[in-house]
Amino acid sequence: MVPDGFLPAALRLNDAAADGLEGLAGGVENKPIPLKPIPVFLATWVLAGLGAVVGSILGSAAGKPGLFAGAGVGGVFGVGAAVVVFTKLQWLAPEDRGGAFVGGIVGFAVAAPFAVTNLHTPITPVLTCGLAGVGLLVGVGVARGWRRRS
């Protein structure tokens, strides 16, 4: 608080106004951001898959190993982009970002071998990118559980 004699009387808030402002600020900060699981899952699926495709295209200049490495790096960037976008859209609370990012990467890492071994079918690599979305949601749940315990 500002000392009583510091501001002119016209600029000072009375106690009722000050209490009202504090109540508003406290209400905004303490309200949790609800997770939107369906849009988060679908958007992570798309962004991880898109990142993998773009990464594999860029990595293909380095041959077959570059193609696969580019897909992996692109998928990780896709998961990271998803986490940033969800936080900006307030679909994901800022304190859930770490768990979401790690979970999404783990989900993508689980999906990658299935996608690579089934490149002959067009649908399997696309469907396995959904595991990045599942991993992201599981990561958020695990992170929230850890925070509740501590």
Residue pairs with C-beta under 8 A, 6 or more apart in sequence:
2 12
4 12
13 21
32 93
33 90
33 91
33 92
33 93
33 94
35 91
35 92
35 93
35 96
35 137
35 140
36 91
37 137
39 91
40 82
40 86
40 91
40 92
40 133
40 136
40 137
41 130
41 133
41 134
41 136
41 137
42 133
43 82
43 85
43 86
43 133
44 78
44 79
44 82
44 104
44 132
44 133
44 136
45 129
45 130
45 132
45 133
46 129
47 78
47 79
47 81
47 82
47 85
48 75
48 78
48 79
48 82
48 104
48 108
48 129
48 132
48 133
49 75
49 78
49 126
49 129
50 78
51 74
51 75
51 76
51 77
51 78
51 79
51 81
52 71
52 72
52 74
52 75
52 78
52 108
52 115
52 129
53 71
53 74
54 74
55 70
55 71
55 72
55 73
55 74
55 75
55 77
56 67
56 68
56 70
56 71
56 74
57 70
58 70
58 74
59 66
59 67
59 68
59 69
59 70
59 71
59 73
59 74
60 66
60 67
60 70
62 69
62 70
68 116
71 112
72 108
72 112
75 108
75 112
75 129
75 132
76 105
76 108
78 108
78 132
79 101
79 104
79 105
79 108
79 132
79 136
80 101
82 104
82 136
83 92
83 97
83 100
83 101
83 104
83 136
86 92
86 100
87 93
87 94
87 97
92 100
92 140
95 143
95 147
96 140
96 143
96 144
98 143
99 139
99 140
99 141
99 142
99 143
99 144
99 146
100 136
100 139
100 140
100 143
101 136
101 139
102 139
103 135
103 136
103 137
103 138
103 139
103 140
103 142
103 143
104 132
104 133
104 135
104 136
104 139
105 132
105 135
106 135
106 139
107 131
107 132
107 133
107 134
107 135
107 136
107 138
107 139
108 129
108 131
108 132
108 135
110 131
110 135
111 128
111 129
111 130
111 131
111 132
112 128
114 124
114 128
115 124
115 125
115 128
115 129
118 124
118 125
118 128
119 125
